[in-house]
Amino acid sequence: MGKTGIQLFDDTRNGLYSVSDLGYQWSLDCRNYRPVGGLFASVNQLGSGFGSDFGSGSVSTPDPANSGNNSFAAQLHDLYVKYLPAKEKEEEVVGGRKKKKSGLKLKIKISNPSLRRLISGAVAGAVSRTAVAPLETIRTHLMVGSGGHSTTEVFHDIMKNEGWKGLFRGNLVNVIRVAPARAVELFVFETVNKNLSPKLGEQSKLPIPASLIAGACAGVSQTLLTYPLELVKTRLTIQRGVYKGICDAFLKIIREEGPTELYRGLAPSLIGVVPYAATNYFAYDSLRKAYRKFLKQEKIGNVETLLIGSFAGAVSSSATFPLEVARKHMQVGAVGGRAVYKNMLHALLCILEQEGIQGWYRGLGPSCLKLVPAAGISFMCYEFCKRVLVEDDQEA
């Protein structure tokens, strides 16, 4: 193959340098490119000129009399060493294989594992509930028959009377309620599930899965802690203009209806939460184990966690929705001339008599639209926060 050349003028020699075959070869992988041989694989004829041959892979010894030419070649070599191999630093060897480093990784050091779980759960609850606040408002109106009989009617009624802010009415109360509730719930679930689960190679001593019991315990714990805020949030959503805020609602309910009113509907709520939480966490835990077993890998990505959590939320919410409807009816009580129910069974029978079986599932559509993504977002945020909050300066 013929050589190509670039002529450079020189005052001290025969007038010309001959620089031939100036070129640069790159590998096909742009992430890790490097020259084949070197920038000048063979530098010779530094007296009358110097050439470049990329195939030889050797550098000839320069003539000492031409130290200026040698200095020029050395400077080019220094530039190559300094700048061109920098891309290789983006890779590191992990387990005998090259692994490309990712971008900025946020890590926050918290030594207490219980505090890490509580913070992760609180963040997950706040983010997930805020994201689906409009659907929660529409669902509550549909359950109690306020503002319309369909999602579209309720939406237009809220927008007409209150605007977009009406879709987020009571959301602050919801966040204040959900953040600690989710923190306690996830903390209790992980703690109980870890203690009840058999160790590797051992047989379970429980007749039912540990995640089922842990989920039920988690649901009961968070309900007892946060139920009054749930009732206040429901009142603020339904009774427009009656209360000025959270504190005013608490004071008026206690003064006018008594302290026990804050726990009206607690029994059906507990009965509804236990199967919901048990089913939700059991489905989530089982799907994660099945995913790891099928793909034979421990790490589960954010998208996979979102889908697994969403499916678990769909199963649990559909199975326990009638109890949720009865609980909402009991919380509203005699507001607006509504019937006062003696207990959960009485509420379910009255709803069945007045509205039929469809009354038990009124608002199931928007409820699933709200609960399904909320569950997925909550689990995804929780797992992400656990990776961000670490014990030491290393990945969790």
C-alpha positions as semicolon CSV with decimal commas, in nm:
position;residue;x (nm);y (nm);z (nm)
1;M;0,000;0,000;0,000
2;G;0,147;0,338;-0,099
3;K;0,252;0,593;0,154
4;T;0,104;0,938;0,175
5;G;0,310;1,230;0,298
6;I;0,289;1,581;0,434
7;Q;0,584;1,809;0,355
8;L;0,707;2,040;0,631
9;F;0,963;2,317;0,560
10;D;1,294;2,305;0,751
11;D;1,557;2,579;0,736
12;T;1,843;2,373;0,881
13;R;1,840;2,063;0,660
14;N;1,760;1,985;0,301
15;G;1,452;2,199;0,328
16;L;1,185;1,937;0,384
17;Y;1,058;1,694;0,646
18;S;0,867;1,391;0,522
19;V;0,590;1,283;0,755
20;S;0,426;0,979;0,606
21;D;0,125;0,766;0,698
22;L;-0,011;1,006;0,962
23;G;-0,321;0,831;1,085
24;Y;-0,502;0,700;1,389
25;Q;-0,690;0,375;1,438
26;W;-0,987;0,347;1,671
27;S;-1,157;0,039;1,809
28;L;-1,524;-0,016;1,727
29;D;-1,621;0,030;2,090
30;C;-1,642;0,407;2,128
31;R;-1,657;0,379;2,502
32;N;-1,306;0,235;2,517
33;Y;-1,106;0,360;2,224
34;R;-0,730;0,342;2,204
35;P;-0,470;0,372;1,932
36;V;-0,323;0,059;1,777
37;G;0,048;0,076;1,833
38;G;0,091;0,441;1,928
39;L;0,049;0,788;1,793
40;F;0,381;0,746;1,616
41;A;0,445;0,372;1,612
42;S;0,774;0,419;1,440
43;V;0,955;0,749;1,435
44;N;1,269;0,750;1,222
45;Q;1,480;0,964;1,000
46;L;1,488;1,240;1,258
47;G;1,786;1,382;1,072
48;S;1,642;1,461;0,729
49;G;1,285;1,391;0,835
50;F;1,076;1,141;1,029
51;G;0,820;0,887;0,919
52;S;0,535;0,702;1,081
53;D;0,462;0,337;1,036
54;F;0,167;0,208;1,243
55;G;0,242;-0,153;1,174
56;S;0,586;-0,180;1,325
57;G;0,494;-0,096;1,684
58;S;0,849;0,020;1,764
59;V;1,018;0,354;1,815
60;S;1,368;0,400;1,675
61;T;1,639;0,577;1,876
62;P;1,660;0,941;1,770
63;D;1,986;1,108;1,661
64;P;2,134;1,295;1,959
65;A;2,232;1,577;1,728
66;N;1,865;1,649;1,666
67;S;1,745;1,705;2,022
68;G;1,489;1,959;1,903
69;N;1,317;1,700;1,684
70;N;1,332;1,448;1,969
71;S;1,170;1,702;2,200
72;F;0,887;1,754;1,952
73;A;0,817;1,378;1,932
74;A;0,835;1,347;2,311
75;Q;0,578;1,625;2,352
76;L;0,339;1,445;2,119
77;H;0,388;1,125;2,315
78;D;0,319;1,307;2,642
79;L;-0,004;1,446;2,500
80;Y;-0,112;1,095;2,401
81;V;-0,036;0,950;2,745
82;K;-0,201;1,239;2,924
83;Y;-0,529;1,264;2,732
84;L;-0,611;0,963;2,517
85;P;-0,625;0,682;2,779
86;A;-0,859;0,884;3,004
87;K;-1,167;0,701;2,874
88;E;-1,039;0,376;3,020
89;K;-1,086;0,519;3,367
90;E;-1,460;0,494;3,321
91;E;-1,437;0,118;3,364
92;E;-1,346;-0,087;3,665
93;V;-1,290;-0,457;3,710
94;V;-1,560;-0,623;3,921
95;G;-1,554;-0,998;3,974
96;G;-1,307;-1,050;3,691
97;R;-1,525;-0,860;3,446
98;K;-1,510;-0,501;3,333
99;K;-1,801;-0,299;3,459
100;K;-1,875;0,049;3,334
101;K;-1,913;0,300;3,610
102;S;-2,247;0,476;3,624
103;G;-2,308;0,844;3,691
104;L;-2,340;1,026;4,020
105;K;-2,448;0,802;4,305
106;L;-2,615;0,963;4,604
107;K;-2,531;0,803;4,937
108;I;-2,631;0,926;5,283
109;K;-2,465;0,766;5,582
110;I;-2,702;0,662;5,864
111;S;-2,562;0,402;6,099
112;N;-2,888;0,301;6,271
113;P;-3,070;0,039;6,055
114;S;-3,407;0,103;6,221
115;L;-3,381;0,475;6,148
116;R;-3,293;0,398;5,786
117;R;-3,610;0,189;5,747
118;L;-3,829;0,452;5,912
119;I;-3,695;0,736;5,697
120;S;-3,726;0,527;5,380
121;G;-4,086;0,438;5,465
122;A;-4,180;0,799;5,543
123;V;-4,038;0,927;5,214
124;A;-4,208;0,648;5,022
125;G;-4,546;0,723;5,178
126;A;-4,527;1,098;5,121
127;V;-4,420;1,070;4,756
128;S;-4,670;0,801;4,662
129;R;-4,973;0,969;4,823
130;T;-4,899;1,310;4,677
131;A;-4,866;1,160;4,330
132;V;-5,215;1,010;4,345
133;A;-5,392;1,274;4,559
134;P;-5,646;1,373;4,286
135;L;-5,755;1,011;4,242
136;E;-5,789;0,973;4,618
137;T;-6,022;1,275;4,633
138;I;-6,241;1,145;4,349
139;R;-6,250;0,797;4,504
140;T;-6,368;0,932;4,839
141;H;-6,651;1,132;4,676
142;L;-6,765;0,827;4,478
143;M;-6,767;0,605;4,786
144;V;-7,005;0,832;4,978
145;G;-7,206;0,945;4,673
146;S;-7,104;1,311;4,690
147;G;-7,069;1,525;4,376
148;G;-7,180;1,268;4,121
149;H;-7,211;0,901;4,036
150;S;-6,915;0,864;3,804
151;T;-6,552;0,968;3,792
152;T;-6,623;1,227;3,521
153;E;-6,915;1,382;3,710
154;V;-6,717;1,411;4,034
155;F;-6,417;1,557;3,852
156;H;-6,627;1,825;3,678
157;D;-6,809;1,906;4,003
158;I;-6,479;1,959;4,189
159;M;-6,327;2,167;3,909
160;K;-6,643;2,381;3,883
161;N;-6,671;2,455;4,255
162;E;-6,311;2,456;4,375
163;G;-6,076;2,436;4,080
164;W;-5,766;2,220;4,062
165;K;-5,687;2,291;4,428
166;G;-5,997;2,095;4,518
167;L;-5,835;1,780;4,380
168;F;-5,566;1,815;4,647
169;R;-5,803;1,904;4,930
170;G;-5,691;1,725;5,245
171;N;-5,362;1,616;5,086
172;L;-5,151;1,776;5,361
173;V;-5,343;1,574;5,618
174;N;-5,300;1,271;5,397
175;V;-4,924;1,318;5,379
176;I;-4,898;1,381;5,754
177;R;-5,099;1,063;5,808
178;V;-4,938;0,844;5,544
179;A;-4,572;0,932;5,601
180;P;-4,551;0,803;5,959
181;A;-4,803;0,529;5,882
182;R;-4,597;0,395;5,595
183;A;-4,279;0,429;5,799
184;V;-4,424;0,224;6,087
185;E;-4,589;-0,022;5,852
186;L;-4,276;-0,104;5,652
187;F;-4,060;-0,110;5,964
188;V;-4,291;-0,356;6,140
189;F;-4,322;-0,572;5,829
190;E;-3,947;-0,604;5,773
191;T;-3,876;-0,662;6,142
192;V;-4,144;-0,929;6,192
193;N;-4,080;-1,094;5,857
194;K;-3,706;-1,115;5,927
195;N;-3,759;-1,269;6,271
196;L;-4,023;-1,520;6,157
197;S;-3,862;-1,626;5,830
198;P;-3,657;-1,947;5,852
199;K;-3,284;-1,926;5,798
200;L;-3,124;-2,063;5,485
201;G;-3,156;-2,439;5,477
202;E;-3,411;-2,456;5,763
203;Q;-3,777;-2,552;5,743
204;S;-4,043;-2,301;5,846
205;K;-4,210;-2,375;6,178
206;L;-4,519;-2,169;6,092
207;P;-4,822;-2,316;5,914
208;I;-4,864;-1,998;5,707
209;P;-4,604;-1,780;5,531
210;A;-4,414;-1,537;5,753
211;S;-4,484;-1,247;5,515
212;L;-4,859;-1,298;5,561
213;I;-4,832;-1,261;5,940
214;A;-4,585;-0,975;5,910
215;G;-4,816;-0,790;5,671
216;A;-5,113;-0,824;5,907
217;C;-4,905;-0,696;6,201
218;A;-4,785;-0,403;5,992
219;G;-5,139;-0,305;5,895
220;V;-5,270;-0,316;6,251
221;S;-4,979;-0,111;6,384
222;Q;-5,011;0,174;6,139
223;T;-5,392;0,184;6,170
224;L;-5,390;0,222;6,548
225;L;-5,133;0,499;6,518
226;T;-5,287;0,709;6,242
227;Y;-5,662;0,641;6,235
228;P;-5,771;0,981;6,380
229;L;-5,588;1,162;6,099
230;E;-5,763;0,942;5,844
231;L;-6,102;1,039;5,986
232;V;-6,013;1,412;5,988
233;K;-5,890;1,387;5,628
234;T;-6,220;1,228;5,521
235;R;-6,421;1,500;5,698
236;L;-6,215;1,778;5,534
237;T;-6,272;1,624;5,193
238;I;-6,650;1,580;5,226
239;Q;-6,758;1,872;5,449
240;R;-6,650;2,171;5,246
241;G;-6,625;2,497;5,438
242;V;-6,706;2,343;5,776
243;Y;-6,350;2,328;5,906
244;K;-6,073;2,584;5,868
245;G;-5,792;2,330;5,889
246;I;-5,657;2,021;6,061
247;C;-5,644;2,162;6,413
248;D;-5,988;2,321;6,381
249;A;-6,133;1,989;6,263
250;F;-5,980;1,803;6,557
251;L;-6,109;2,054;6,810
252;K;-6,462;2,071;6,667
253;I;-6,498;1,693;6,645
254;I;-6,380;1,645;7,005
255;R;-6,592;1,934;7,138
256;E;-6,913;1,859;6,948
257;E;-6,904;1,481;6,911
258;G;-6,663;1,358;7,178
259;P;-6,313;1,204;7,166
260;T;-6,447;0,862;7,075
261;E;-6,569;1,007;6,744
262;L;-6,206;1,016;6,627
263;Y;-6,213;0,636;6,625
264;R;-6,555;0,589;6,469
265;G;-6,531;0,302;6,221
266;L;-6,207;0,168;6,372
267;A;-6,337;-0,189;6,395
268;P;-6,423;-0,224;6,026
269;S;-6,103;-0,040;5,947
270;L;-5,896;-0,293;6,139
271;I;-6,090;-0,580;5,987
272;G;-6,037;-0,429;5,644
273;V;-5,670;-0,342;5,694
274;V;-5,561;-0,683;5,821
275;P;-5,655;-0,879;5,506
276;Y;-5,548;-0,592;5,280
277;A;-5,203;-0,550;5,435
278;A;-5,150;-0,924;5,470
279;T;-5,242;-0,986;5,106
280;N;-5,045;-0,686;4,982
281;Y;-4,717;-0,771;5,156
282;F;-4,750;-1,142;5,094
283;A;-4,800;-1,084;4,721
284;Y;-4,513;-0,835;4,709
285;D;-4,272;-1,062;4,895
286;S;-4,372;-1,370;4,693
287;L;-4,334;-1,191;4,359
288;R;-3,989;-1,063;4,454
289;K;-3,877;-1,413;4,549
290;A;-4,020;-1,555;4,226
291;Y;-3,843;-1,284;4,023
292;R;-3,507;-1,361;4,184
293;K;-3,554;-1,735;4,138
294;F;-3,660;-1,709;3,774
295;L;-3,388;-1,465;3,664
296;K;-3,127;-1,600;3,909
297;Q;-3,019;-1,256;4,028
298;E;-3,051;-1,078;4,360
299;K;-3,081;-0,719;4,241
300;I;-3,427;-0,596;4,138
301;G;-3,445;-0,272;3,941
302;N;-3,673;0,025;4,004
303;V;-3,907;-0,053;3,713
304;E;-3,944;-0,416;3,821
305;T;-4,015;-0,307;4,178
306;L;-4,278;-0,062;4,052
307;L;-4,456;-0,336;3,854
308;I;-4,437;-0,592;4,134
309;G;-4,571;-0,346;4,391
310;S;-4,850;-0,233;4,159
311;F;-4,969;-0,588;4,095
312;A;-4,964;-0,664;4,467
313;G;-5,172;-0,352;4,531
314;A;-5,426;-0,451;4,265
315;V;-5,480;-0,795;4,418
316;S;-5,516;-0,675;4,777
317;S;-5,738;-0,373;4,704
318;S;-5,983;-0,572;4,490
319;A;-6,018;-0,845;4,753
320;T;-6,095;-0,611;5,043
321;F;-6,277;-0,321;4,877
322;P;-6,628;-0,382;5,029
323;L;-6,484;-0,337;5,378
324;E;-6,323;-0,011;5,268
325;V;-6,660;0,119;5,144
326;A;-6,826;0,029;5,474
327;R;-6,550;0,205;5,666
328;K;-6,589;0,527;5,468
329;H;-6,966;0,527;5,523
330;M;-6,920;0,483;5,898
331;Q;-6,661;0,760;5,917
332;V;-6,892;1,011;5,749
333;G;-7,163;0,921;6,001
334;A;-7,475;1,136;5,999
335;V;-7,322;1,415;5,788
336;G;-7,577;1,555;5,544
337;G;-7,863;1,340;5,671
338;R;-7,689;1,010;5,601
339;A;-7,772;0,695;5,794
340;V;-7,578;0,611;6,110
341;Y;-7,459;0,252;6,106
342;K;-7,434;0,040;6,418
343;N;-7,140;-0,169;6,301
344;M;-6,962;-0,291;5,993
345;L;-7,206;-0,572;5,922
346;H;-7,499;-0,332;5,952
347;A;-7,328;-0,092;5,710
348;L;-7,264;-0,367;5,456
349;L;-7,625;-0,490;5,474
350;C;-7,769;-0,139;5,442
351;I;-7,551;-0,063;5,139
352;L;-7,651;-0,395;4,982
353;E;-8,021;-0,328;5,043
354;Q;-8,016;0,028;4,907
355;E;-7,770;0,000;4,618
356;G;-7,727;-0,368;4,548
357;I;-7,402;-0,558;4,511
358;Q;-7,259;-0,280;4,296
359;G;-7,276;-0,051;4,601
360;W;-7,001;-0,257;4,762
361;Y;-6,774;-0,185;4,469
362;R;-6,872;0,176;4,399
363;G;-6,551;0,361;4,323
364;L;-6,345;0,044;4,263
365;G;-6,219;0,179;3,930
366;P;-6,069;0,504;4,060
367;S;-5,967;0,320;4,375
368;C;-5,754;0,080;4,174
369;L;-5,625;0,370;3,965
370;K;-5,513;0,529;4,289
371;L;-5,406;0,231;4,500
372;V;-5,229;0,032;4,230
373;P;-4,978;0,301;4,126
374;A;-4,955;0,424;4,486
375;A;-4,846;0,078;4,601
376;G;-4,595;0,049;4,319
377;I;-4,452;0,399;4,373
378;S;-4,434;0,342;4,748
379;F;-4,240;0,015;4,721
380;M;-4,012;0,160;4,454
381;C;-3,931;0,470;4,663
382;Y;-3,876;0,255;4,970
383;E;-3,627;0,025;4,800
384;F;-3,453;0,323;4,638
385;C;-3,419;0,506;4,971
386;K;-3,274;0,194;5,131
387;R;-3,001;0,197;4,867
388;V;-2,934;0,568;4,923
389;L;-2,925;0,546;5,303
390;V;-2,626;0,329;5,389
391;E;-2,449;0,231;5,708
392;D;-2,097;0,307;5,584
393;D;-1,948;0,475;5,280
394;Q;-2,043;0,183;5,063
395;E;-2,344;0,059;4,874
396;A;-2,629;-0,090;5,076
